[in-house]
């Protein structure tokens, strides 16, 4: 046979002939997985026909025999083979379990129990998505069965393969958390005062046979105010009861009956008819500071206590502090609202105290109070603070603390103060811890300071400072 012609050098390469396209797949050429799928489909169709055909006359569901579902179209390719296998296997298992030994009969799907019979913890929340089906199984609903599987869509990159962080989040406690947030908008002392006033109002309605309803009828409030007024309560005290009722109405989301014009006119009428009582509290002026400090040695148990009370007296007077800003009320009272040791810093000829909270600063913005050194060392607040700090009090406690690191309370401070005043021969009538603030405003006014300067000393923001000047 003649040899094959050699390719010419330098010429174009000889192109290989194209291979013929493979013929389309037939039933003989399908792989094992597709054969298994076809077998499963055949078994499923046979079972569904057996379930649809009654085993004897009159058998089957009421209304006639069931109609078998349409045949599942065959899929020859795709990434859904495993999903089809899982789905078909699940349906076959369900159909085989539903067949009774007496013969194939239609299985009546069990209806879900009514919502009223489902326990509260098992009822799904309307705000949450339904629980996800197990992997490889389509979600089913007994009341609305799914049609036969026609196509299973693969998971795309646009889907969400994992549930978000919000899935499964219980909102059952949102009401309690909301109530806590509303209550936290008030100072602890105000919350306690409002609670006591609301309890008194509730007891009054119960004793008078009035219905406990909200919003409160205006007539109930009027009767309650008349009751309090006859008991000798001041008009300002009645205003506190109305404030408590108004806050409770806001919490409940109902109308505020305490703002009714008839209620306000009642308070205005009582104010005009009864002159405002005079403040009986006496000012603790500068002429009382020196004799009080001289008697501390005989009223205190040791050098630490003498230095502690001396610094507290001078800071309370020259800083015009409220008692709650300076000291805790008792040993069990919150300690974070009064001056702390870390709030004290010294500068050149001054001491700076950072006041975290106050009556006019409930949100805790804070402000700095500066105490300037006095010429006379015996009544100098800066010198008294330096001597007290030199004793090395506990750095993590309140500013004014005993040697055992327990805070000095308002009750202890007032008790020692009265003992020293009594030893100095000063009458105690009208002298309270608030007398330091009254005395600071009175002393500053008497030495000729302008009203704006007095307001800065005591951190007053209005003409309310005039009520403190004697």
VEXVEX-737458 format. One record per residue (C-alpha): residue number from 0; residue in one letter; x, y, z. Coordinates in Angstrom, 2 decimals, decimal comma. Layout:
// residues N
ATOM  seq  type        u        v        w
ATOM  NUM     A        X        Y        Z
...
END
This chain:
// residues 470
ATOM  seq  type        u        v        w
ATOM    0     X     0,00     0,00     0,00
ATOM    1     X     1,28     3,43    -0,78
ATOM    2     X     2,59     5,33     2,21
ATOM    3     X     0,87     8,29     3,73
ATOM    4     X     1,84    11,55     2,15
ATOM    5     X     4,08    13,64     4,31
ATOM    6     X     3,02    17,07     5,32
ATOM    7     X     4,72    19,87     3,53
ATOM    8     X     7,23    21,82     5,50
ATOM    9     X     6,36    25,41     6,12
ATOM   10     X     2,76    24,92     5,13
ATOM   11     X    -0,38    25,20     7,23
ATOM   12     X    -0,91    22,50     9,86
ATOM   13     X    -3,29    19,78     9,00
ATOM   14     X    -6,54    20,29    10,94
ATOM   15     X    -7,93    17,32    12,82
ATOM   16     X   -11,43    16,36    11,83
ATOM   17     X   -14,16    17,28    14,31
ATOM   18     X   -15,48    14,53    16,44
ATOM   19     X   -19,15    13,83    15,98
ATOM   20     X   -21,41    15,08    18,81
ATOM   21     X   -22,46    12,29    21,14
ATOM   22     X   -26,01    11,19    20,65
ATOM   23     X   -28,60    12,26    23,16
ATOM   24     X   -28,96    10,11    26,21
ATOM   25     X   -31,47     7,29    26,05
ATOM   26     X   -32,91     4,90    28,60
ATOM   27     X   -30,06     2,46    28,00
ATOM   28     X   -27,36     5,11    28,53
ATOM   29     X   -28,62     6,77    31,70
ATOM   30     X   -26,51     6,46    34,80
ATOM   31     X   -27,35     4,51    37,90
ATOM   32     X   -28,75     7,51    39,81
ATOM   33     X   -31,35     8,29    37,16
ATOM   34     X   -32,32     4,62    37,02
ATOM   35     X   -32,85     4,68    40,77
ATOM   36     X   -34,93     7,86    40,48
ATOM   37     X   -37,15     6,31    37,81
ATOM   38     X   -37,64     3,27    39,98
ATOM   39     X   -38,61     5,42    42,94
ATOM   40     X   -41,05     7,38    40,80
ATOM   41     X   -42,64     4,16    39,55
ATOM   42     X   -43,02     2,86    43,09
ATOM   43     X   -44,51     6,15    44,23
ATOM   44     X   -47,05     6,20    41,38
ATOM   45     X   -48,08     2,65    42,15
ATOM   46     X   -48,54     3,46    45,84
ATOM   47     X   -50,49     6,62    45,12
ATOM   48     X   -52,81     4,71    42,73
ATOM   49     X   -53,27     2,02    45,36
ATOM   50     X   -54,15     4,60    47,99
ATOM   51     X   -56,58     6,37    45,63
ATOM   52     X   -58,46     3,13    44,66
ATOM   53     X   -60,90     1,94    47,40
ATOM   54     X   -60,30    -1,59    48,67
ATOM   55     X   -64,07    -2,38    48,80
ATOM   56     X   -67,32    -0,81    47,85
ATOM   57     X   -68,04     2,31    49,80
ATOM   58     X   -64,52     2,63    51,09
ATOM   59     X   -62,52     5,80    50,71
ATOM   60     X   -63,04     9,35    51,69
ATOM   61     X   -66,49    10,88    51,58
ATOM   62     X   -67,33    12,53    48,31
ATOM   63     X   -65,78     9,91    46,00
ATOM   64     X   -62,37     8,54    45,26
ATOM   65     X   -59,29    10,67    45,24
ATOM   66     X   -57,66    11,89    42,08
ATOM   67     X   -54,05    10,80    41,72
ATOM   68     X   -51,59    13,65    41,37
ATOM   69     X   -50,01    14,30    37,99
ATOM   70     X   -46,96    12,35    37,00
ATOM   71     X   -43,65    13,81    37,99
ATOM   72     X   -41,75    14,87    34,90
ATOM   73     X   -38,43    13,16    34,41
ATOM   74     X   -35,27    15,13    34,91
ATOM   75     X   -32,15    13,82    33,29
ATOM   76     X   -29,50    16,27    34,38
ATOM   77     X   -28,76    18,97    36,98
ATOM   78     X   -27,45    19,31    40,43
ATOM   79     X   -30,79    18,34    41,99
ATOM   80     X   -30,42    14,58    41,80
ATOM   81     X   -29,62    14,16    45,48
ATOM   82     X   -32,45    16,47    46,50
ATOM   83     X   -34,90    14,55    44,31
ATOM   84     X   -33,78    11,29    45,84
ATOM   85     X   -34,26    12,58    49,37
ATOM   86     X   -37,68    14,04    48,60
ATOM   87     X   -38,93    10,93    46,81
ATOM   88     X   -37,65     8,66    49,55
ATOM   89     X   -39,49    10,71    52,18
ATOM   90     X   -42,75    10,60    50,22
ATOM   91     X   -42,43     6,86    49,59
ATOM   92     X   -41,84     6,20    53,27
ATOM   93     X   -44,91     8,25    54,16
ATOM   94     X   -47,05     6,39    51,58
ATOM   95     X   -45,83     2,96    52,71
ATOM   96     X   -46,52     3,73    56,37
ATOM   97     X   -50,06     4,89    55,50
ATOM   98     X   -51,03     1,51    53,95
ATOM   99     X   -53,00    -0,75    56,29
ATOM  100     X   -52,65    -4,56    56,29
ATOM  101     X   -56,28    -4,95    55,13
ATOM  102     X   -55,52    -3,17    51,93
ATOM  103     X   -54,52     0,19    50,55
ATOM  104     X   -56,84     2,89    51,84
ATOM  105     X   -56,72     6,62    51,88
ATOM  106     X   -55,07     8,03    54,99
ATOM  107     X   -56,91    10,99    56,43
ATOM  108     X   -54,44    13,72    57,35
ATOM  109     X   -54,56    14,75    61,01
ATOM  110     X   -55,79    18,28    61,47
ATOM  111     X   -53,73    20,55    63,74
ATOM  112     X   -55,28    21,38    67,14
ATOM  113     X   -56,96    24,75    67,50
ATOM  114     X   -54,82    27,64    68,67
ATOM  115     X   -56,73    27,82    71,95
ATOM  116     X   -55,58    24,26    72,83
ATOM  117     X   -51,93    24,87    72,02
ATOM  118     X   -49,87    25,82    75,09
ATOM  119     X   -48,75    29,45    75,21
ATOM  120     X   -45,08    28,52    74,95
ATOM  121     X   -45,73    26,46    71,83
ATOM  122     X   -47,74    28,98    69,88
ATOM  123     X   -45,66    30,62    67,17
ATOM  124     X   -45,17    34,32    67,42
ATOM  125     X   -46,77    36,32    64,60
ATOM  126     X   -43,62    38,42    64,42
ATOM  127     X   -41,27    35,51    63,88
ATOM  128     X   -40,78    33,43    60,72
ATOM  129     X   -41,98    29,77    60,78
ATOM  130     X   -39,43    27,16    61,84
ATOM  131     X   -37,15    25,97    59,07
ATOM  132     X   -37,52    22,44    57,68
ATOM  133     X   -34,71    19,93    58,26
ATOM  134     X   -31,94    19,79    55,73
ATOM  135     X   -32,93    17,85    52,63
ATOM  136     X   -36,66    17,88    53,38
ATOM  137     X   -39,29    20,19    52,02
ATOM  138     X   -41,50    22,00    54,54
ATOM  139     X   -44,97    20,54    54,78
ATOM  140     X   -48,24    21,79    56,21
ATOM  141     X   -50,82    19,15    57,26
ATOM  142     X   -53,70    21,49    56,46
ATOM  143     X   -52,29    22,44    53,04
ATOM  144     X   -50,24    19,53    51,60
ATOM  145     X   -47,74    20,43    48,93
ATOM  146     X   -48,27    19,25    45,34
ATOM  147     X   -45,94    16,64    43,91
ATOM  148     X   -42,40    17,71    43,37
ATOM  149     X   -41,86    19,15    39,92
ATOM  150     X   -38,64    21,05    40,24
ATOM  151     X   -36,20    21,70    43,06
ATOM  152     X   -34,35    24,96    42,74
ATOM  153     X   -30,73    24,97    43,74
ATOM  154     X   -29,47    27,34    46,40
ATOM  155     X   -28,14    30,50    44,80
ATOM  156     X   -25,64    33,02    46,09
ATOM  157     X   -28,46    35,53    46,50
ATOM  158     X   -30,18    33,39    49,10
ATOM  159     X   -29,55    33,38    52,83
ATOM  160     X   -27,97    30,00    53,71
ATOM  161     X   -28,02    30,69    57,45
ATOM  162     X   -30,73    32,37    59,52
ATOM  163     X   -30,16    35,89    60,74
ATOM  164     X   -29,42    36,81    64,33
ATOM  165     X   -33,03    37,87    64,83
ATOM  166     X   -34,41    34,38    64,19
ATOM  167     X   -35,45    32,77    67,46
ATOM  168     X   -35,26    36,02    69,45
ATOM  169     X   -38,00    35,94    72,05
ATOM  170     X   -40,01    39,12    72,50
ATOM  171     X   -42,06    37,81    75,39
ATOM  172     X   -40,32    40,10    77,89
ATOM  173     X   -40,47    43,32    75,89
ATOM  174     X   -43,25    44,73    78,05
ATOM  175     X   -41,25    44,29    81,23
ATOM  176     X   -38,18    45,84    79,63
ATOM  177     X   -40,24    48,78    78,37
ATOM  178     X   -41,67    49,34    81,86
ATOM  179     X   -38,17    49,29    83,34
ATOM  180     X   -36,98    51,89    80,83
ATOM  181     X   -39,92    54,16    81,65
ATOM  182     X   -39,30    53,82    85,38
ATOM  183     X   -35,60    54,60    84,90
ATOM  184     X   -36,53    58,01    83,48
ATOM  185     X   -37,20    59,13    87,07
ATOM  186     X   -34,75    59,54    89,91
ATOM  187     X   -34,92    56,77    92,53
ATOM  188     X   -36,29    59,15    95,16
ATOM  189     X   -38,96    60,41    92,75
ATOM  190     X   -40,00    56,84    91,89
ATOM  191     X   -40,39    56,02    95,58
ATOM  192     X   -42,39    59,20    96,17
ATOM  193     X   -44,70    58,56    93,21
ATOM  194     X   -45,27    54,96    94,32
ATOM  195     X   -46,31    56,08    97,80
ATOM  196     X   -48,68    58,71    96,41
ATOM  197     X   -50,28    56,28    93,98
ATOM  198     X   -50,78    53,78    96,79
ATOM  199     X   -52,49    56,46    98,88
ATOM  200     X   -54,78    57,32    95,95
ATOM  201     X   -55,65    53,65    95,43
ATOM  202     X   -56,50    53,21    99,12
ATOM  203     X   -58,67    56,34    99,02
ATOM  204     X   -60,70    55,03    96,09
ATOM  205     X   -61,09    51,69    97,78
ATOM  206     X   -62,31    53,27   101,04
ATOM  207     X   -64,76    55,51    99,20
ATOM  208     X   -66,12    52,71    97,03
ATOM  209     X   -64,82    54,27    93,79
ATOM  210     X   -64,06    52,05    90,84
ATOM  211     X   -60,35    51,62    90,09
ATOM  212     X   -60,41    52,66    86,42
ATOM  213     X   -57,97    54,45    84,12
ATOM  214     X   -58,10    57,11    82,88
ATOM  215     X   -59,12    58,45    86,26
ATOM  216     X   -62,41    60,37    86,22
ATOM  217     X   -61,99    64,02    87,11
ATOM  218     X   -64,50    63,65    89,95
ATOM  219     X   -62,23    61,06    91,62
ATOM  220     X   -59,29    63,47    91,55
ATOM  221     X   -61,39    66,31    92,91
ATOM  222     X   -62,63    64,19    95,82
ATOM  223     X   -59,07    63,06    96,57
ATOM  224     X   -57,74    66,64    96,59
ATOM  225     X   -60,52    67,77    98,92
ATOM  226     X   -59,67    64,87   101,23
ATOM  227     X   -55,98    65,84   101,28
ATOM  228     X   -56,74    69,54   101,78
ATOM  229     X   -58,98    68,79   104,75
ATOM  230     X   -56,15    66,69   106,20
ATOM  231     X   -53,93    69,78   106,21
ATOM  232     X   -51,76    69,06   103,17
ATOM  233     X   -50,13    72,10   101,55
ATOM  234     X   -50,97    73,11    98,00
ATOM  235     X   -47,45    72,22    96,88
ATOM  236     X   -47,97    68,73    98,31
ATOM  237     X   -51,19    68,39    96,34
ATOM  238     X   -49,23    69,26    93,21
ATOM  239     X   -46,92    66,32    93,94
ATOM  240     X   -49,91    63,95    94,03
ATOM  241     X   -51,09    65,29    90,68
ATOM  242     X   -47,62    64,78    89,21
ATOM  243     X   -47,70    61,14    90,32
ATOM  244     X   -51,12    60,61    88,71
ATOM  245     X   -49,96    62,29    85,50
ATOM  246     X   -46,90    60,05    85,26
ATOM  247     X   -48,97    56,92    85,86
ATOM  248     X   -51,36    57,99    83,09
ATOM  249     X   -48,41    58,35    80,72
ATOM  250     X   -47,12    54,89    81,65
ATOM  251     X   -50,54    53,35    81,01
ATOM  252     X   -50,97    55,29    77,75
ATOM  253     X   -54,27    56,88    78,77
ATOM  254     X   -55,51    60,42    79,10
ATOM  255     X   -54,21    62,64    81,89
ATOM  256     X   -57,19    63,81    83,92
ATOM  257     X   -54,98    65,72    86,37
ATOM  258     X   -54,53    68,45    83,73
ATOM  259     X   -58,24    69,19    83,65
ATOM  260     X   -58,96    72,95    84,08
ATOM  261     X   -61,24    72,25    87,04
ATOM  262     X   -58,41    70,58    88,92
ATOM  263     X   -55,98    73,41    88,22
ATOM  264     X   -58,51    76,00    89,28
ATOM  265     X   -58,97    74,22    92,60
ATOM  266     X   -55,25    74,53    93,35
ATOM  267     X   -55,23    78,16    92,27
ATOM  268     X   -58,19    78,95    94,51
ATOM  269     X   -56,58    77,35    97,57
ATOM  270     X   -53,33    79,20    96,85
ATOM  271     X   -55,11    82,56    96,78
ATOM  272     X   -57,18    81,83    99,86
ATOM  273     X   -54,24    80,60   101,94
ATOM  274     X   -50,99    82,57   101,99
ATOM  275     X   -47,85    80,55   101,42
ATOM  276     X   -46,37    79,36   104,72
ATOM  277     X   -43,05    80,86   105,62
ATOM  278     X   -40,00    78,62   105,44
ATOM  279     X   -39,08    77,87   109,03
ATOM  280     X   -35,57    76,65   108,24
ATOM  281     X   -32,81    78,85   109,61
ATOM  282     X   -29,66    79,67   107,67
ATOM  283     X   -26,35    78,24   108,79
ATOM  284     X   -24,35    81,43   108,31
ATOM  285     X   -20,64    82,14   108,70
ATOM  286     X   -20,99    83,22   112,32
ATOM  287     X   -22,11    79,68   113,20
ATOM  288     X   -19,26    77,94   111,35
ATOM  289     X   -16,45    78,89   113,77
ATOM  290     X   -18,18    77,82   117,04
ATOM  291     X   -19,27    74,55   115,43
ATOM  292     X   -15,72    73,68   114,35
ATOM  293     X   -14,34    74,53   117,81
ATOM  294     X   -16,65    71,99   119,49
ATOM  295     X   -15,88    69,08   117,14
ATOM  296     X   -12,95    67,88   119,25
ATOM  297     X   -15,24    67,09   122,17
ATOM  298     X   -17,96    65,54   119,95
ATOM  299     X   -15,82    63,21   117,81
ATOM  300     X   -14,06    59,99   118,75
ATOM  301     X   -10,64    60,72   117,28
ATOM  302     X    -8,47    62,82   114,95
ATOM  303     X    -9,89    61,12   111,84
ATOM  304     X   -13,46    62,00   112,81
ATOM  305     X   -12,51    65,60   113,65
ATOM  306     X   -10,84    66,06   110,25
ATOM  307     X   -13,74    64,33   108,50
ATOM  308     X   -16,48    66,51   110,04
ATOM  309     X   -14,45    69,71   109,69
ATOM  310     X   -14,01    69,13   105,94
ATOM  311     X   -17,69    68,19   105,55
ATOM  312     X   -18,94    71,33   107,33
ATOM  313     X   -16,76    73,73   105,31
ATOM  314     X   -17,48    72,05   101,95
ATOM  315     X   -21,24    72,02   102,63
ATOM  316     X   -21,24    75,74   103,48
ATOM  317     X   -18,88    77,23   100,89
ATOM  318     X   -20,12    74,92    98,12
ATOM  319     X   -23,83    75,47    98,91
ATOM  320     X   -24,40    71,74    98,50
ATOM  321     X   -27,69    69,98    98,86
ATOM  322     X   -27,58    67,13   101,40
ATOM  323     X   -28,15    64,51    98,67
ATOM  324     X   -25,22    65,85    96,65
ATOM  325     X   -22,85    65,67    99,60
ATOM  326     X   -23,68    62,46   101,49
ATOM  327     X   -25,87    59,34   101,16
ATOM  328     X   -29,05    59,40   103,21
ATOM  329     X   -28,28    56,17   105,08
ATOM  330     X   -25,97    53,20   105,00
ATOM  331     X   -28,29    51,32   102,62
ATOM  332     X   -28,89    54,26   100,27
ATOM  333     X   -27,25    54,46    96,82
ATOM  334     X   -23,77    55,91    97,04
ATOM  335     X   -23,11    56,76    93,42
ATOM  336     X   -25,18    59,97    93,48
ATOM  337     X   -23,06    61,79    96,07
ATOM  338     X   -19,48    63,04    95,94
ATOM  339     X   -16,84    60,34    95,45
ATOM  340     X   -13,18    60,40    96,38
ATOM  341     X   -12,26    60,37    92,69
ATOM  342     X   -14,31    63,54    92,15
ATOM  343     X   -11,80    65,66    94,11
ATOM  344     X    -8,82    67,35    92,47
ATOM  345     X    -6,60    70,16    93,70
ATOM  346     X    -5,34    73,16    91,78
ATOM  347     X    -3,37    76,25    92,64
ATOM  348     X    -5,23    77,81    95,55
ATOM  349     X    -8,44    75,87    94,90
ATOM  350     X   -10,15    72,50    95,17
ATOM  351     X   -12,35    71,19    92,35
ATOM  352     X   -15,27    68,86    93,01
ATOM  353     X   -17,02    67,19    90,09
ATOM  354     X   -20,73    66,94    90,87
ATOM  355     X   -22,01    63,96    88,90
ATOM  356     X   -25,73    64,41    89,50
ATOM  357     X   -28,00    66,91    91,16
ATOM  358     X   -31,65    67,80    91,53
ATOM  359     X   -31,49    69,89    88,36
ATOM  360     X   -29,20    67,42    86,53
ATOM  361     X   -31,02    64,10    86,62
ATOM  362     X   -29,36    62,83    83,42
ATOM  363     X   -25,88    63,12    84,88
ATOM  364     X   -24,22    65,64    82,61
ATOM  365     X   -22,17    66,77    85,58
ATOM  366     X   -20,61    70,09    86,57
ATOM  367     X   -17,53    71,26    88,45
ATOM  368     X   -17,73    73,14    91,76
ATOM  369     X   -14,65    75,24    92,61
ATOM  370     X   -13,78    76,07    96,19
ATOM  371     X   -11,29    78,93    96,61
ATOM  372     X    -8,84    78,98    99,50
ATOM  373     X    -9,69    81,42   102,32
ATOM  374     X    -7,23    83,73   104,04
ATOM  375     X    -8,04    82,36   107,47
ATOM  376     X    -6,86    78,78   107,65
ATOM  377     X    -9,32    77,78   110,37
ATOM  378     X   -12,30    78,23   108,02
ATOM  379     X   -10,56    77,39   104,71
ATOM  380     X   -12,29    74,55   102,84
ATOM  381     X    -9,21    73,81   100,71
ATOM  382     X    -6,96    73,44   103,76
ATOM  383     X    -9,54    71,24   105,48
ATOM  384     X    -9,77    68,95   102,44
ATOM  385     X    -5,98    68,68   102,14
ATOM  386     X    -5,68    67,71   105,81
ATOM  387     X    -8,44    65,12   105,46
ATOM  388     X    -6,95    63,63   102,27
ATOM  389     X    -3,59    63,42   104,05
ATOM  390     X    -5,11    60,75   106,29
ATOM  391     X    -5,34    58,53   103,16
ATOM  392     X    -9,03    57,63   102,99
ATOM  393     X   -10,09    54,72   100,81
ATOM  394     X    -9,80    55,82    97,19
ATOM  395     X   -12,74    53,77    95,92
ATOM  396     X   -15,37    55,01    98,36
ATOM  397     X   -17,40    58,16    98,95
ATOM  398     X   -15,46    61,36    99,49
ATOM  399     X   -16,40    61,61   103,16
ATOM  400     X   -15,85    58,24   104,86
ATOM  401     X   -14,95    56,95   108,31
ATOM  402     X   -11,68    55,21   109,09
ATOM  403     X   -13,37    51,83   108,54
ATOM  404     X   -14,22    52,90   104,94
ATOM  405     X   -17,97    53,20   105,62
ATOM  406     X   -19,47    56,41   104,21
ATOM  407     X   -20,54    59,31   106,39
ATOM  408     X   -24,35    59,49   106,17
ATOM  409     X   -26,69    62,46   106,43
ATOM  410     X   -28,10    61,15   109,70
ATOM  411     X   -24,64    60,89   111,31
ATOM  412     X   -23,60    64,30   110,03
ATOM  413     X   -26,71    66,01   111,41
ATOM  414     X   -26,40    64,21   114,77
ATOM  415     X   -22,80    65,35   115,34
ATOM  416     X   -23,61    68,84   114,04
ATOM  417     X   -26,45    69,27   116,55
ATOM  418     X   -24,24    67,99   119,35
ATOM  419     X   -21,59    70,57   118,54
ATOM  420     X   -24,15    73,40   118,24
ATOM  421     X   -25,72    72,42   121,53
ATOM  422     X   -22,29    72,49   123,18
ATOM  423     X   -21,75    75,97   121,72
ATOM  424     X   -25,06    77,16   123,14
ATOM  425     X   -26,74    77,68   119,75
ATOM  426     X   -30,52    76,97   119,54
ATOM  427     X   -31,26    74,02   117,28
ATOM  428     X   -34,74    75,02   116,13
ATOM  429     X   -34,95    75,32   112,34
ATOM  430     X   -31,39    74,08   111,70
ATOM  431     X   -31,21    71,21   109,19
ATOM  432     X   -28,67    70,04   106,64
ATOM  433     X   -30,40    72,25   104,07
ATOM  434     X   -29,49    75,21   106,30
ATOM  435     X   -25,98    75,17   104,75
ATOM  436     X   -27,42    75,98   101,31
ATOM  437     X   -29,72    78,65   102,75
ATOM  438     X   -26,83    80,12   104,73
ATOM  439     X   -24,56    80,28   101,67
ATOM  440     X   -27,16    82,24    99,66
ATOM  441     X   -27,89    84,56   102,63
ATOM  442     X   -24,20    85,22   103,36
ATOM  443     X   -23,34    85,89    99,71
ATOM  444     X   -26,23    88,34    99,39
ATOM  445     X   -25,37    90,14   102,65
ATOM  446     X   -21,77    90,82   101,52
ATOM  447     X   -23,06    92,52    98,40
ATOM  448     X   -22,74    89,90    95,66
ATOM  449     X   -25,05    90,25    92,66
ATOM  450     X   -27,90    87,81    92,26
ATOM  451     X   -26,24    86,24    89,19
ATOM  452     X   -23,11    85,54    91,26
ATOM  453     X   -25,21    83,93    93,99
ATOM  454     X   -26,89    81,77    91,36
ATOM  455     X   -23,49    80,52    90,16
ATOM  456     X   -22,42    79,66    93,71
ATOM  457     X   -25,45    77,49    94,38
ATOM  458     X   -26,01    76,40    90,75
ATOM  459     X   -29,48    78,00    90,64
ATOM  460     X   -30,94    78,55    87,18
ATOM  461     X   -33,85    80,83    88,03
ATOM  462     X   -35,07    83,38    90,55
ATOM  463     X   -35,74    80,49    92,94
ATOM  464     X   -32,57    81,66    94,69
ATOM  465     X   -34,59    84,47    96,24
ATOM  466     X   -36,47    81,99    98,44
ATOM  467     X   -33,14    81,04   100,06
ATOM  468     X   -32,15    84,53   101,11
ATOM  469     X   -33,13    85,44   104,66
END
